[in-house]
Amino acid sequence: MKMNVYLYLSLFLFICLMVIILSNFITRKVVRDEFNNKIKLDISLEQMQVAEQKIKIFLEENQMQIGESILEIAKILKVKEGGSEEGIAGQARLSEPNVNGEMVVTYKNGLTAEERMFILAHECAHLINNDPVPNARPDGGNKPLVEQVADYTAAALLMPLDSVYNYLKNNNYTKESSKKRVAIVRSLCKIYGVSELIALRRIKEVYELKK
């Protein structure tokens, strides 16, 4: 009888352990798939090249250097940062131009400094791309193409192509271990003031353009 109890208990513990292992495996796979979906390239190589060219033309026309601060770029475009508010649809709201042609970006409460900076760059990107500027900054996936291109342009403004490529090349990014690559990504985040998600996506874009 005692042996049966031990047998049943061992079997129960084994089943519990298998369920935990299987659950962790499925959870990791779902998280990995979701993350990979977030950093996949949404626009074509040609669209990326066009966006890079538009940035180059804009900077040249305004006598600005590649890698210019997004705050300086916003100043040229007459886009100003406002405060934060609750109840904003999406991540931010862009005001209509005032009598001086100035527009104000108001952010949703709770955004990080990196998120706010990317949103500011995104609004500047719309103007550089000569888009009809939306009042609200969308959140989540399934964005229209114009928003995907603006996201690309925003990342390109914050993380210039050649600058990022040279940093990755000098640090042997593609040949390093996973642990070292994580350190390089985090270093890029500090240099350019972006989130890890933006940095990882930009790395994919840079290598696609430099192939």
Secondary structure, 3 states (H helix, E strand, C coil): CHHHHHHHHHHHHHHHHHHHHHHHHHHHHHHHHHHHHHHCCCCCHHHHHHHHHHHHHHHHHCCCCCCCCHHHHHHHHCEEEEEEECCCCCCEEECCCCCCCCEEEEEECCCCHHHHHHHHHHHHHHHHCCCCCCCEECCCCCCCHHHHHHHHHHHHHHCCHHHHHHHHHHCCHHHCCHHHHHHHHHHHHHHHCCCHHHHHHHHHHHHHHHC
